[in-house]
Amino acid sequence: MELIIMGIFMGISFFVGYVIGRPKKEVVTKPVPIKKIKKNKNTDDFDLDESTIVMLENIEAYNGTSVGQKDVPEEE
């Protein structure tokens, strides 16, 4: 009688361990399509103030030194 109970207990323990320890199936999802970003063809939509223009010119003229840099006018 004790061997039967022990055998049933071992069978249940094996089944529970098998269910818990088996590898999980990974869910494969479809890749999200990347939307293409369209550039605005009309670039004259905004006006740049004088200080922004000077800053952009300073960026273009930068070579690692302060030679060729202009003073940025203060905004009022």
N, C-alpha and C positions, 0 to 999 in steps of 0.2 A: 504494500500500500504506500509506504513511504517513497519507494522508487518511482511509482506512478506520479505522485504529487511533485516530486523533484523533477521528473521528466517534463511534466506540463509546465512547471515554473521555468525550466531552462528553455523550453520552446517559446514561451511568451517573451522571455528576456531576449532571446535571439531575434525574434520578430521586431520587438520595439527598438533594439539597437540597430537593426538593419534599416528600419524606416527613418530613424533619426540621423544615421550616419551616411546615408546615400547622398551622392552629389546632387545639388539643385540644378534644375534646368534653367539656363539663362534665357530670358525673353529677348528676342531679337526685334528691335524696332526699325522701322523704315527711316533712312536718313532724311533729314529736313532739307528741302531744296533751298539753295542760297539765292536770295533775290538780287538781281543785278541793280546796282545803284546807277541811276541816270544822272548825268551831269547837266547842270543848267547851261543852256546854250547862250542865254542872254546874260552877260556879265556886267552890264551897265545898269543894274538894278539899284545900286547904292552909290552914294558919294562918300569919298574919303576926305576927312578934314586935313588941314595942313600938317598937324603934328604926326598923324598916322603916316602920311606920305614921307615925311622926313625920316621916321623910324624905319620904314620899309627900305628907303634908300640907304640908310646906315647898315642895315642887315646885308644888303647886296654888296656894299663896299667893304665889309669887314674882312680883314686878312690876318687877324690875331693881334693887331696893334691899334692904336687910336688914330693912326694916320688916315685922313680922308673922311673922318666922321664929322657930321654936322651937329650943331646944337639943336635940340628939340624945343620948339616954342611951347611955352606953358599955355594950357587951355584956360580960358576965363569963364 
